[in-house]
Amino acid sequence: MSTHTRKPVKVQAIFFDGTNAKDVVAFAKENDGEARNGGRYVSVSNNVPSNVRITKDSWLVFDADGAFKRYNVEEFDKLFRKFPATRGTK
């Protein structure tokens, strides 16, 4: 047995706080996905088999493999850190 670390990979992510469904839908569309605002949740899909339903206090991640994935706050905090913005980006 040996120990490994994951390669650092940049991903796009948005936090759904229950009030920003329009932003989540726009995020999905920017990443070639489709999204439906269900009010208390947002359903997201794309051509990669990844139908995801996110609820309040969840992160939606557009992963390096082209799939959308949902993470709760604890999972997200364990797996990801914010990448420093470069000049000219938000």
N, C-alpha and C positions, 0 to 999 in steps of 0.2 A: 504494500500500500504506500502511496505517496500523497503529499498534500499539494494542492494547486490553488491558484487564484484565477478569477475570471479576467479575461482581457478587458481593458477599459474600452467601453463602447459608448458613443454618444447616442442618446435617445431624445425624442421629443416627448414632453409630458404636460398634462394640464390637470389641475385639481378641481374636482366637482364639489362645490360647497352647497349645492341644492338651489342656488339662485342664479348660477351662471350657465344654464343649459345652452343658451344661444352661443356662448363662447366655446363650449365643448363641441357642439354641432359644427361650428366653423373650423375648429381644430381638426376634426375628423375629415371634413371636406378638403382642407389644405393638404392632407396626407392621403388623398385619393380614396377616402372612405365615404360611406353613406351613414347617416345618423338620423334617428328619430327622437324627438323630445317627447318623452312620456310624462312630463311633469315632475314626478318624484324620482325618475330615472331617465337615462339616455341610453338607447340601444345603438351600437356602432358595429359596422361590418365593412369588409372590403373583399377583394378577390382572393386573399389568403384566408383559409378557413379559420376565421376568428370572429365569431359573433359574440359580442361582449355587451353586457348590460351593467352600467355603472350606476351606483346609488350615491346618495349624499355622503360626503367625507371619504371619497375614493379618488384614486389617481388613475387617469387613463394614459397609458404609455403607448406610443408608436415605436415599436422595437426595431432593432437593426435587421431583423428577418422579415420586415414588412407587415407584421401582424400587430393588431391592437391587443393590449393586455390590460387587465384591471388589477390594481393592487390596493389593499387597505393601507392606512397610514403607517402602521407598524412594519408591514412588509416593504413598503416603499423606502422607508427610512433605513432599513437594514441593507437594501440592495443598491440604492442610488445616492449620489450626492450631487448638489447643484454644480454645474460646470461654469467656471467663470466666463462672463460675457466678454467677447472680443470687441475691440473698438468698432463703433458703427452699428452694433446690434443691441437689442434690448436685453 
